[in-house]
Amino acid sequence: MSAEDDTAAPESDHIEAAQRAVAAHLRAERARADLKQSELAAAAGLSTNTISRIETGSRDMTLSQLIAISAALGVSAAAFIDAAQAAMK
């Protein structure tokens, strides 16, 4: 058995749950901040399409996007990670 076999990746349903949790957390934080998708996109230096796709779960958020979105919302990037991890349990 190789070391690769010992570290199996999480099941795809766990990953999908994490993506949904991150998307929901983003929508909730954007609503809390009373921002439109276009306003958040401008503040984060991203396109409105990118924000929309992350919020619908059709796109994964990159680390640089996570940092930019978190800063624009004035929240911790860790909160997004926490939401993802909680959904994977």
Beta strands, then each sheet from edge to edge (+ up, - down):
end
